[in-house]
Amino acid sequence: MCTVIVRVPEDPAVPTRLLAIRDEDPDRPWHPLGAWWPDEHPGVVGVHDVRAGGAWLAADPATTRLAVLLNRADTSPLADDAVLSRGTLPLASVEGTLGDAPPPTRGFNLLEVGPEGSRVVSWDGESLRAVPLAPGTHMIAHDDLDDPRTARITTWLPRFAEAPEPQDDDAWWDDWLAIVAESAALAATDDRALIRDHRHLGIPTLSLMVAVASVGGDAAELDVRDATLPAPGVWGRIGF
């Protein structure tokens, strides 16, 4: 049940900015941002899921592409031993090999940002859809893009949309992090929370880390940074 905030600029000369919060089982091993696939995916950097070998977030500076994976429920009849890890999807996305066929995975939302623009690819076990992102500020979680059924989106999307346009400096994310800090006054079990704890729902996932990225624009830049939270499900001072 991760959360992503993304701002698509009106002016294509300006980079797309995003902030992503990763929710995962703290006992599932992972590596922070790095080049973890030098043989299979040379040049690609990302956040590495050690158990399955894939990525939560992947980026390729050579092609100025970035993808972030969010889980969503599905109705797929596939048995657990018949599904492909969703962590393969961000890697395929940044290399341009994702394809248009329904994948043999559990449900997902995949944010893709690249030279052609930004879109969310969604799979619920029945239909595969791609929704382009119009200029403006958007949020993605476990339902649809900007979904009013999702409490954290209805609560915080207006606040992120009102935040000043990020400037071209080393700390453009400060205004967005201030909103995340504000949201942390809520209990991590609150449906509106951005920093989350799902154990009361029988799901062993908590917010573990935050990543920010600036992609594209006239400079064709790709700047990705990450930071681990002080403790699972706990907000505190972080540094990228």
CORHU-V639600 format. One record per residue. N is the residue number from 1. PHI is phi in whole degrees, -180 to 180 (none if undefined). OMEGA is omega in degrees with one decimal (none if undefined). Layout:
{{N	PHI	OMEGA} {N	PHI	OMEGA}}
//
This chain:
{{1	none	179.8} {2	-69	179.3} {3	-136	176.1} {4	-130	171.3} {5	-113	-178.4} {6	-139	176.3} {7	-118	178.5} {8	-98	-175.0} {9	-78	171.2} {10	-67	-176.6} {11	-92	-179.3} {12	-64	176.4} {13	-76	-178.3} {14	-98	-179.7} {15	-67	167.2} {16	-78	-179.1} {17	-115	176.0} {18	-148	173.8} {19	-129	-177.0} {20	-125	177.5} {21	-113	-177.5} {22	-96	173.7} {23	-110	-178.0} {24	-158	175.0} {25	-66	-179.0} {26	-60	-179.6} {27	-87	177.4} {28	-89	-173.7} {29	-67	-179.8} {30	-153	176.2} {31	-119	176.6} {32	-70	-174.6} {33	-51	179.1} {34	-177	179.3} {35	-93	-171.5} {36	-91	-175.8} {37	-130	-172.8} {38	-63	-178.9} {39	-89	-176.3} {40	-77	-175.5} {41	-136	-176.7} {42	-62	178.5} {43	88	-178.9} {44	-84	174.9} {45	-118	179.8} {46	179	175.9} {47	-96	-165.1} {48	-98	170.4} {49	-88	-172.8} {50	-65	-173.3} {51	-63	-176.1} {52	-99	176.2} {53	88	-177.1} {54	-94	-174.3} {55	-134	166.9} {56	-86	176.1} {57	-129	176.0} {58	-137	-180.0} {59	-147	178.2} {60	-124	-179.6} {61	-59	-177.6} {62	-66	-178.4} {63	-109	-177.1} {64	54	178.4} {65	-124	177.7} {66	-142	176.9} {67	-142	178.3} {68	-129	-175.6} {69	-104	173.6} {70	-128	178.3} {71	-77	169.9} {72	-145	-178.4} {73	-68	175.0} {74	-146	179.4} {75	-115	-177.5} {76	-63	177.4} {77	-84	-176.3} {78	-64	174.8} {79	-72	-177.5} {80	-58	-177.6} {81	-81	-179.6} {82	-109	-176.1} {83	-97	175.7} {84	-90	177.9} {85	-62	177.6} {86	-65	-179.8} {87	-65	175.4} {88	-74	-171.4} {89	-70	177.9} {90	-60	179.7} {91	-67	177.4} {92	-64	-178.1} {93	-62	-175.0} {94	-71	176.4} {95	-96	176.7} {96	76	-177.1} {97	-118	-175.4} {98	-66	179.4} {99	81	-176.0} {100	-112	-178.1} {101	-86	175.9} {102	-56	-175.5} {103	-86	177.0} {104	-82	-179.0} {105	-130	167.7} {106	-72	-175.2} {107	-64	-178.6} {108	-157	160.2} {109	-116	179.7} {110	-124	174.2} {111	-83	176.6} {112	-118	176.7} {113	-127	-179.1} {114	-161	-177.1} {115	-59	-179.1} {116	-83	-177.0} {117	125	-178.3} {118	-122	177.1} {119	-155	172.5} {120	-115	174.4} {121	-96	-176.0} {122	-124	177.3} {123	-134	-179.3} {124	-117	-178.7} {125	92	179.4} {126	-124	-178.2} {127	-136	176.2} {128	-106	-175.5} {129	-129	174.5} {130	-126	-177.6} {131	-116	177.8} {132	-70	179.2} {133	-95	174.4} {134	-74	174.3} {135	-54	-178.1} {136	135	-178.1} {137	-105	-175.0} {138	-133	172.8} {139	-132	179.2} {140	-133	174.1} {141	-140	-173.9} {142	-98	175.4} {143	-114	-176.7} {144	-82	177.1} {145	-58	178.0} {146	54	-170.8} {147	-72	179.7} {148	-70	175.7} {149	-76	-174.9} {150	-100	-171.2} {151	-60	-178.1} {152	-69	177.9} {153	-74	-179.9} {154	-65	-179.4} {155	-78	-167.3} {156	-110	179.5} {157	-59	177.4} {158	-60	-179.8} {159	-68	178.5} {160	-67	179.9} {161	-65	-179.8} {162	-81	-178.3} {163	-63	-179.2} {164	-58	176.1} {165	-58	179.7} {166	-57	179.8} {167	-95	-177.3} {168	-83	176.0} {169	-143	-172.4} {170	-73	-177.2} {171	-132	-179.5} {172	-61	-175.2} {173	-81	-172.7} {174	-57	-178.4} {175	-64	179.1} {176	-72	177.4} {177	-64	177.1} {178	-64	177.0} {179	-70	175.8} {180	-60	178.2} {181	-62	177.4} {182	-61	-178.6} {183	-65	-177.0} {184	-70	171.9} {185	-68	175.2} {186	-77	172.8} {187	-62	-179.5} {188	-65	177.6} {189	-92	-179.6} {190	-73	179.6} {191	-60	-178.5} {192	-85	-172.3} {193	-68	171.3} {194	-92	173.6} {195	-95	-158.3} {196	-123	172.7} {197	-139	-174.5} {198	-102	-174.1} {199	-64	178.2} {200	-67	176.9} {201	-96	-177.0} {202	81	179.5} {203	-115	-171.4} {204	-84	-175.8} {205	-113	176.0} {206	-136	174.9} {207	-67	-175.3} {208	-117	-172.0} {209	-156	177.6} {210	-130	173.4} {211	-128	173.2} {212	-126	-179.5} {213	-150	174.1} {214	-126	-169.5} {215	-131	170.4} {216	86	-173.4} {217	84	-177.6} {218	-59	-177.6} {219	-82	-177.4} {220	50	-175.5} {221	-87	170.2} {222	-143	-177.9} {223	-120	-179.1} {224	-122	179.2} {225	-138	179.1} {226	-140	178.5} {227	-152	177.9} {228	-89	178.1} {229	-68	-179.0} {230	-57	176.7} {231	-157	179.0} {232	-56	178.5} {233	74	-175.3} {234	-125	176.8} {235	-86	176.1} {236	-170	-179.3} {237	-65	178.9} {238	-129	177.5} {239	-138	179.4} {240	-88	none}}
//
